[in-house]
């Protein structure tokens, strides 16, 4: 799921940890709760998207962890 959107836009947001991404990629972001349920994230950065997949379900109260899987470029 593309994580575009802003906290405060009416959607419930959850902090997640991002691991294994390229240099300069964020390590923690707020995403819509529905993105966590999907198990896949697409983070727009530097003319492309970094793709992450859920690494663990985590216990209630733990920050969900997503692992980097690939990068794609934005089509022009």
DSSP file (Angstrom, degrees, kcal/mol; ACC not computed):
  #  RESIDUE AA STRUCTURE BP1 BP2  ACC     N-H-->O    O-->H-N    N-H-->O    O-->H-N    TCO  KAPPA ALPHA  PHI   PSI    X-CA   Y-CA   Z-CA
    1    1 A X              0   0    0      0, 0.0    41,-1.8     0, 0.0     2,-0.3   0.000 360.0 360.0 360.0 134.6    0.0    0.0    0.0
    2    2 A X  B     -a   42   0A   0     39,-0.2    41,-0.2     1,-0.1    33,-0.0  -0.559 360.0-147.4 -67.9 131.5    1.2    3.5   -0.9
    3    3 A X        +     0   0    0     39,-1.8    -1,-0.1    -2,-0.3    40,-0.1   0.153  47.5 138.0 -93.8  21.7    1.6    5.4    2.4
    4    4 A X        +     0   0    0     38,-0.1     2,-0.2    27,-0.1    28,-0.1  -0.272  32.2  80.1 -63.5 155.4    0.7    8.8    1.0
    5    5 A X  S    S-     0   0    0     26,-0.0     2,-0.4     2,-0.0    -2,-0.0  -0.516  71.7-100.9 124.9 163.1   -1.5   10.8    3.2
    6    6 A X    >   -     0   0    0     -2,-0.2     3,-1.6    25,-0.0     5,-0.3  -0.946  31.1-106.8-122.9 138.7   -1.0   13.0    6.2
    7    7 A X  T 3  S+     0   0    0     -2,-0.4     5,-0.1     1,-0.2    -2,-0.0  -0.376 109.4  39.0 -56.0 141.9   -1.6   12.3    9.9
    8    8 A X  T 3  S+     0   0    0      3,-0.5    -1,-0.2    -2,-0.0     4,-0.1   0.435  80.8 112.3  93.4   0.9   -4.7   14.2   10.9
    9    9 A X  S <  S-     0   0    0     -3,-1.6    -2,-0.1     2,-0.2     3,-0.1   0.331 101.1 -91.8 -88.2   8.4   -6.5   13.6    7.7
   10   10 A X  S    S+     0   0    0      1,-0.4     2,-0.2    -4,-0.1    -3,-0.1   0.082  96.3 110.3 105.3 -23.7   -9.1   11.4    9.4
   11   11 A X  S    S-     0   0    0     -5,-0.3    -3,-0.5     1,-0.1     2,-0.5  -0.578  75.3-112.3 -83.7 148.8   -7.3    8.1    8.9
   12   12 A X        -     0   0    0     -2,-0.2    21,-3.0    -3,-0.1     2,-0.3  -0.697  36.0-155.9 -80.0 127.9   -5.8    6.3   11.9
   13   13 A X  E     -B   32   0A   0     -2,-0.5     2,-0.4    19,-0.3    19,-0.2  -0.814   9.0-165.6-109.7 148.5   -2.0    6.3   11.7
   14   14 A X  E     -B   31   0A   0     17,-3.1    17,-2.8    -2,-0.3     2,-0.3  -0.985  22.8-120.9-130.9 138.2    0.5    3.9   13.3
   15   15 A X  E     -B   30   0A   0     -2,-0.4    49,-0.6    15,-0.2     2,-0.3  -0.623  35.0-175.7 -75.6 137.1    4.3    4.2   13.7
   16   16 A X  E     -Bc  29  64A   0     13,-2.8    13,-1.8    -2,-0.3     2,-0.4  -0.947  22.7-126.4-131.2 155.4    6.3    1.4   12.0
   17   17 A X  E     -Bc  28  65A   0     47,-2.9    49,-2.7    -2,-0.3     2,-0.5  -0.860  18.6-155.6-101.0 135.3   10.0    0.5   11.9
   18   18 A X  E     - c   0  66A   0      9,-2.7     2,-0.3    -2,-0.4    49,-0.2  -0.951  15.3-176.1-112.2 126.2   11.7    0.1    8.5
   19   19 A X  E     + c   0  67A   0     47,-2.6    49,-2.6    -2,-0.5     7,-0.0  -0.915  56.2  21.4-124.7 149.7   14.8   -2.1    8.4
   20   20 A X  S    S+     0   0    0     -2,-0.3    -1,-0.1     1,-0.2    47,-0.1   0.530  80.4 145.0  80.9   7.3   17.3   -3.0    5.6
   21   21 A X        -     0   0    0      5,-0.1    -1,-0.2     1,-0.1     3,-0.1  -0.223  55.8 -82.4 -74.8 167.5   16.5    0.0    3.4
   22   22 A X    >   -     0   0    0      1,-0.2     3,-2.1     2,-0.1    -1,-0.1  -0.144  64.0 -71.8 -62.0 162.8   19.0    1.8    1.2
   23   23 A X  T 3  S+     0   0    0      1,-0.3    -1,-0.2     0, 0.0     3,-0.1  -0.331 123.8  23.9 -55.9 133.2   21.3    4.5    2.6
   24   24 A X  T 3  S+     0   0    0      1,-0.3    -1,-0.3    -3,-0.1     2,-0.2   0.310  89.8 130.7  90.8  -8.6   19.2    7.6    3.4
   25   25 A X    <   -     0   0    0     -3,-2.1    -1,-0.3     1,-0.1    -4,-0.1  -0.499  66.0-102.2 -75.4 146.8   15.9    5.7    3.7
   26   26 A X        -     0   0    0     -2,-0.2    -5,-0.1     1,-0.1     3,-0.1  -0.300  21.4-156.4 -65.3 154.6   13.8    6.5    6.8
   27   27 A X  S    S+     0   0    0      1,-0.3    -9,-2.7   -10,-0.1     2,-0.3   0.507  79.2  30.2-107.8  -9.8   13.9    4.0    9.6
   28   28 A X  E     +B   17   0A   0    -11,-0.3    -1,-0.3     2,-0.0     2,-0.3  -0.963  67.2 164.4-150.6 131.7   10.6    4.9   11.2
   29   29 A X  E     -B   16   0A   0    -13,-1.8   -13,-2.8    -2,-0.3     2,-0.5  -0.954  36.1-117.4-141.8 160.4    7.4    6.4    9.6
   30   30 A X  E     +B   15   0A   0     -2,-0.3     2,-0.3   -15,-0.2   -15,-0.2  -0.897  40.0 176.2 -98.8 127.9    3.8    6.8   10.4
   31   31 A X  E     -B   14   0A   0    -17,-2.8   -17,-3.1    -2,-0.5   -28,-0.1  -0.892  39.1 -85.4-129.3 157.2    1.5    4.9    8.1
   32   32 A X  E >>  -B   13   0A   0     -2,-0.3     3,-1.5   -19,-0.2     4,-1.0  -0.368  39.4-122.3 -58.8 141.6   -2.3    4.3    7.8
   33   33 A X  H 3> S+     0   0    0    -21,-3.0     4,-1.7     1,-0.3     3,-0.2   0.821 112.2  63.2 -56.1 -32.0   -3.3    1.4   10.0
   34   34 A X  H 3> S+     0   0    0    -22,-0.3     4,-1.6     1,-0.2    -1,-0.3   0.814  96.5  58.0 -64.4 -29.4   -4.8   -0.3    6.9
   35   35 A X  H <>>S+     0   0    0     -3,-1.5     4,-1.3     2,-0.2     5,-0.7   0.876 103.8  51.6 -67.7 -37.1   -1.2   -0.4    5.4
   36   36 A X  H  <5S+     0   0    0     -4,-1.0     3,-0.3    -3,-0.2    -2,-0.2   0.912 108.6  51.2 -64.4 -41.8    0.0   -2.4    8.4
   37   37 A X  H  <5S+     0   0    0     -4,-1.7    -1,-0.2     1,-0.2    -2,-0.2   0.846 106.0  55.6 -64.2 -34.2   -2.9   -4.8    8.0
   38   38 A X  H  <5S-     0   0    0     -4,-1.6    -1,-0.2     2,-0.1    -2,-0.2   0.805  99.5-139.5 -68.8 -29.7   -2.0   -5.3    4.3
   39   39 A X  T  <5S+     0   0    0     -4,-1.3    15,-2.7    -3,-0.3     2,-0.4   0.499  70.6  88.4  83.1   3.7    1.6   -6.3    5.2
   40   40 A X  E   < - D   0  53A   0     -5,-0.7     2,-0.3    13,-0.2    13,-0.2  -0.998  53.3-169.3-136.6 140.0    3.2   -4.3    2.4
   41   41 A X  E     - D   0  52A   0     11,-2.5    11,-2.4    -2,-0.4     2,-0.4  -0.946  10.7-161.3-127.0 149.6    4.4   -0.7    2.2
   42   42 A X  E     -aD   2  51A   0    -41,-1.8   -39,-1.8    -2,-0.3     2,-0.6  -0.958  13.7-166.9-129.6 111.0    5.5    1.6   -0.6
   43   43 A X  E     - D   0  50A   0      7,-3.0     7,-2.8    -2,-0.4     2,-0.3  -0.885  15.7-136.8-106.4 118.0    7.5    4.6    0.6
   44   44 A X  E     + D   0  49A   0     -2,-0.6     2,-0.3     5,-0.2     5,-0.2  -0.573  40.1 149.9 -75.3 130.0    8.1    7.4   -2.0
   45   45 A X  E >   - D   0  48A   0      3,-2.8     3,-1.0    -2,-0.3   -20,-0.0  -0.921  56.1  -8.6-162.6 132.9   11.7    8.7   -1.9
   46   46 A X  T 3  S-     0   0    0     -2,-0.3     3,-0.1     1,-0.3    -2,-0.0   0.859 127.6 -43.0  49.7  51.9   14.2   10.2   -4.3
   47   47 A X  T 3  S+     0   0    0      1,-0.2    27,-2.0    26,-0.1     2,-0.3   0.680 128.7  51.1  74.3  18.4   12.3    9.7   -7.5
   48   48 A X  E <  S-DE  45  73A   0     -3,-1.0    -3,-2.8    25,-0.3     2,-0.4  -0.886  81.2 -94.5-160.5-168.6   11.2    6.2   -6.7
   49   49 A X  E     -DE  44  72A   0     23,-3.2    23,-2.4    -2,-0.3     2,-0.5  -0.988  17.6-148.8-127.2 133.8    9.5    3.9   -4.2
   50   50 A X  E     -DE  43  71A   0     -7,-2.8    -7,-3.0    -2,-0.4     2,-0.4  -0.893  22.0-148.1 -95.6 129.6   11.1    1.7   -1.6
   51   51 A X  E     -DE  42  70A   0     19,-3.2    18,-3.5    -2,-0.5    19,-1.1  -0.838  16.5-175.9-104.7 135.9    9.0   -1.4   -1.0
   52   52 A X  E     -DE  41  68A   0    -11,-2.4   -11,-2.5    -2,-0.4     2,-0.4  -0.947  10.8-154.5-130.3 148.5    8.8   -3.1    2.4
   53   53 A X  E     -DE  40  67A   0     14,-2.6    14,-3.0    -2,-0.3   -13,-0.2  -0.942  36.8 -92.4-123.4 148.1    7.1   -6.3    3.6
   54   54 A X  E     - E   0  66A   0    -15,-2.7    12,-0.3    -2,-0.4     3,-0.1  -0.356  35.6-174.2 -60.7 126.4    5.9   -7.1    7.1
   55   55 A X  E     +     0   0A   0     10,-2.9     2,-0.3     1,-0.3    11,-0.2   0.758  67.0   5.2 -94.6 -29.7    8.7   -8.9    9.0
   56   56 A X  E     - E   0  65A   0      9,-1.1     9,-0.6     1,-0.1    -1,-0.3  -0.992  55.4-136.8-152.9 153.2    6.8   -9.7   12.2
   57   57 A X        -     0   0    0     -2,-0.3    -1,-0.1    -3,-0.1     7,-0.0   0.825  46.7-158.9 -81.6 -31.4    3.3   -9.4   13.5
   58   58 A X        -     0   0    0     -3,-0.1     2,-0.1     6,-0.1     3,-0.1   0.334  21.1 -79.0  71.8 153.9    4.5   -8.2   16.9
   59   59 A X    >   -     0   0    0      1,-0.1     3,-2.5     4,-0.1     2,-0.0  -0.467  63.7 -75.7 -82.0 160.8    2.7   -8.3   20.2
   60   60 A X  T 3  S+     0   0    0      1,-0.3    -1,-0.1    -2,-0.1     3,-0.1  -0.354 123.7  24.5 -57.2 131.3    0.1   -5.7   21.0
   61   61 A X  T 3  S+     0   0    0      1,-0.4    -1,-0.3    -3,-0.1     2,-0.2   0.193  97.0 114.4  95.9 -16.2    1.8   -2.5   21.8
   62   62 A X  S <  S-     0   0    0     -3,-2.5     2,-0.4     1,-0.1    -1,-0.4  -0.589  75.5-106.9 -85.8 151.9    5.0   -3.3   19.9
   63   63 A X        -     0   0    0     -2,-0.2   -47,-0.2    -3,-0.1    -4,-0.1  -0.639  38.4-115.9 -75.4 127.1    6.0   -1.3   16.8
   64   64 A X  E     -c   16   0A   0    -49,-0.6   -47,-2.9    -2,-0.4     2,-0.4  -0.374  28.6-141.9 -62.4 142.6    5.4   -3.3   13.6
   65   65 A X  E     -cE  17  56A   0     -9,-0.6   -10,-2.9   -49,-0.2    -9,-1.1  -0.923  15.9-171.0-113.3 132.2    8.6   -4.0   11.7
   66   66 A X  E     -cE  18  54A   0    -49,-2.7   -47,-2.6    -2,-0.4     2,-0.4  -0.969  12.1-145.1-121.8 138.3    8.8   -4.0    7.9
   67   67 A X  E     -cE  19  53A   0    -14,-3.0   -14,-2.6    -2,-0.4   -47,-0.2  -0.856  24.9-109.9-106.4 136.8   11.9   -5.2    5.9
   68   68 A X  E     + E   0  52A   0    -49,-2.6   -16,-0.3    -2,-0.4     3,-0.1  -0.349  38.5 170.0 -62.2 138.8   13.0   -3.6    2.7
   69   69 A X  E     -     0   0A   0    -18,-3.5     2,-0.3     1,-0.4   -17,-0.2   0.699  54.2 -26.5-120.5 -39.3   12.4   -5.8   -0.4
   70   70 A X  E     - E   0  51A   0    -19,-1.1   -19,-3.2     2,-0.0    -1,-0.4  -0.976  48.0-124.0-166.1 172.7   13.0   -3.8   -3.5
   71   71 A X  E     - E   0  50A   0     -2,-0.3     2,-0.3   -21,-0.2   -21,-0.2  -0.995  20.7-172.1-131.0 138.0   13.1   -0.3   -5.1
   72   72 A X  E     - E   0  49A   0    -23,-2.4   -23,-3.2    -2,-0.4     2,-0.3  -0.928  21.4-122.1-125.7 154.0   11.2    0.9   -8.2
   73   73 A X  E     - E   0  48A   0     -2,-0.3     2,-0.4   -25,-0.3   -25,-0.3  -0.655  29.7-108.2 -92.5 151.3   11.4    4.1  -10.2
   74   74 A X        -     0   0    0    -27,-2.0     2,-0.1    -2,-0.3    -1,-0.0  -0.652  37.6-118.6 -77.1 129.2    8.5    6.4  -10.7
   75   75 A X              0   0    0     -2,-0.4    -1,-0.1     1,-0.1   -27,-0.0  -0.424 360.0 360.0 -68.3 140.8    7.4    6.3  -14.4
   76   76 A X              0   0    0     -2,-0.1    -1,-0.1    -3,-0.0    -2,-0.0   0.426 360.0 360.0 -98.5 360.0    7.6    9.6  -16.2
